[in-house]
Amino acid sequence: MPASLPPSRQPSHDPARQRFVLRLTVVILVTIGLLVLLLPLRIPKPLRLALAMVDLIAAAIIWALARQRFGK
């Protein structure tokens, strides 16, 4: 039989903590997407746009799923 996880490694079922982690994830994705767009990096423009859009779309999907799960 598999050993149970120690108390510090148990998965958290606290809704407030889950909301915080989801909000933090969305903020990080949006920030990275905007930085990729705005900073003068040596990446071709189409690739920069694609990277930024993937980050922004992922943030929108996570935000929508969190809103659906936790309500407003």
HUHUMO-V626322 format. One line per field, one symbol per residue. phi: phi as a letter, one per 20 degrees, with the letter a starting at -180 (. if undefined). psi: psi as a letter, one per 30 degrees, with the letter a starting at -180 (. if undefined). Layout:
# HUHUMO-V626322
phi=???
psi=???
This chain:
# HUHUMO-V626322
phi=.fffffgfdffedfffffffffffffffffffgffffeffeecggffffffffffffffffffffffffdnf
psi=kkklklefgkkkgjeeeeeeeeeeeeeeeeeeeeeeeekilhkkeeeeeeeeeeeeeeeeeeeeeeeeefa.
